[in-house]
Amino acid sequence: MSRTTARLTALALLLVGMGQAKAGLMYTVDDSSNDVHAKAEFAYTSTGFVITLTNTEVNTLDASQAISGFSFTVNTASMGVPTAFSELKGTSTDFASHPAVAVDDTTIGDTKENWQFTANSSTGKLTTINGGQPNYLIVASGSTPNSSLTGTHLPSFTGATQFFFTDADMPLTLSTANITSFTFQFGTKPEFVEGGGGGGTSMPPDVAPEPSTLAMAASGLTALTLVFLRRLRRRSGLASS
């Protein structure tokens, strides 16, 4: 392989690698026997991390299928336990004719929209079952639930709901080595508590290549391609003479 060809190959591989998005850390549960399905996606923020929680059931028919809490275990040898529940974002609904309402709660304290945060030496937990009638349970987008939910547990969150945490001791990457377990809670008792299966790695935002870096790599690849074609034409001319 010529030096020019080798350079072209290396640059092409670099561009391909830059363009590939790595799957972030995610925990999921899919229990068809109890009709509960959910996923929790982790991402970095400037002050810690965010968990995006989604009920992935096709249609959350009953309150027992709605997400009412979750917990996660931290490997404290590699990262810190969150020190604060800083923000809650989502879309609330009462399943009636009223429009959905965007929620962005940054109230200082451990409780936001009935979701209460507690933590110990290695575990963070959030639940909406903390006295009184639970509300703001998380249902699948477009759900048409029965009266077990619409009668006494309104409003609800619909679709992806984000929980933001403050954590000054974050690892270089976030994987199952750092968040070692995740448990989903469904229903108002709760009816089901299910451990999730995890995988993937979340990267800090500054690890992703800047657009200018991609542009420079592309320019280099273009220049090397032109040199390669020029040399190829010269060789073809010599061979034909």
C-alpha positions, -999 to 999 in steps of 0.1 A, spaced: 0 0 0 14 34 -10 19 62 16 -9 83 0 -33 54 0 -25 47 37 -32 83 46 -65 83 27 -75 51 45 -66 65 80 -85 97 74 -115 79 61 -116 57 92 -112 88 114 -142 105 98 -163 74 101 -154 71 137 -163 107 144 -196 103 127 -207 73 147 -228 82 177 -222 59 207 -252 46 225 -254 62 260 -260 43 293 -295 30 293 -315 6 316 -347 -10 303 -374 -33 316 -398 -53 294 -421 -75 313 -449 -86 290 -465 -108 317 -473 -77 338 -476 -53 309 -449 -30 322 -422 -15 299 -398 14 305 -364 28 298 -340 51 317 -314 70 297 -284 87 314 -266 118 300 -241 143 314 -251 179 323 -228 208 333 -236 202 370 -240 164 371 -263 142 351 -299 137 339 -321 106 337 -347 106 310 -374 82 320 -399 69 295 -429 45 298 -425 24 266 -458 6 270 -479 10 238 -508 23 259 -508 27 296 -543 14 304 -541 11 342 -525 29 371 -506 -3 379 -487 2 346 -477 38 352 -442 46 365 -443 58 401 -407 57 411 -372 44 405 -339 39 423 -303 35 412 -271 23 428 -238 41 425 -203 26 426 -189 52 450 -154 41 441 -158 58 407 -184 86 412 -204 104 439 -240 99 450 -261 129 438 -263 157 464 -294 173 450 -325 168 428 -322 200 409 -349 200 382 -378 180 368 -390 185 332 -419 168 314 -453 172 299 -484 168 321 -519 158 311 -553 151 326 -564 130 296 -593 153 290 -599 180 264 -574 203 281 -541 208 263 -509 192 277 -488 214 299 -451 218 298 -435 214 333 -401 227 343 -398 226 381 -365 240 395 -379 245 431 -351 242 456 -356 211 478 -360 173 475 -397 173 462 -409 185 428 -444 178 414 -449 152 441 -417 133 432 -395 130 463 -358 124 462 -339 105 490 -303 92 490 -280 72 512 -244 63 510 -247 45 476 -283 48 464 -306 75 449 -343 70 450 -373 90 436 -409 82 441 -443 99 438 -458 76 465 -450 97 495 -484 102 513 -518 111 500 -530 102 465 -500 97 441 -500 119 410 -476 128 382 -471 91 375 -455 86 341 -475 70 313 -468 62 276 -473 90 252 -508 89 237 -523 67 264 -560 64 271 -561 50 307 -591 38 326 -606 53 358 -579 37 380 -557 65 368 -580 92 356 -603 91 387 -578 99 415 -542 102 402 -542 134 381 -523 150 365 -499 125 349 -467 129 330 -468 117 295 -439 108 273 -402 113 282 -397 129 317 -363 142 328 -349 142 363 -318 164 368 -292 157 396 -263 177 410 -232 156 413 -197 172 416 -179 139 414 -187 125 379 -165 99 362 -149 104 328 -176 82 312 -209 68 326 -216 31 323 -228 1 343 -195 2 361 -206 35 377 -244 31 379 -244 -6 388 -282 -12 390 -315 5 383 -349 -4 395 -383 7 381 -414 10 402 -450 8 388 -484 15 403 -496 33 434 -488 6 460 -465 -1 441 -478 -31 422 -446 -40 405 -409 -34 413 -386 -45 385 -348 -45 380 -337 -32 347 -310 -45 323 -283 -20 315 -257 -13 288 -241 15 268 -217 43 277 -226 80 281 -198 105 272 -194 141 284 -205 167 258 -170 180 253 -158 145 241 -178 149 209 -158 164 180 -164 200 172 -178 209 137 -145 227 129 -126 195 137 -148 175 113 -144 202 86 -106 201 89 -105 164 86 -128 165 56 -106 191 40 -75 170 46 -92 140 30 -102 160 0 -66 173 -5 -51 138 -2 -77 125 -27 -67 151 -52 -30 142 -48 -38 106 -52 -58 112 -84 -30 134 -98 -4 107 -93 -27 81 -107 -31 102 -139 6 106 -142 12 69 -139 -15 62 -165 2 87 -189 36 70 -185 22 36 -191 5 46 -223 35 64 -238 
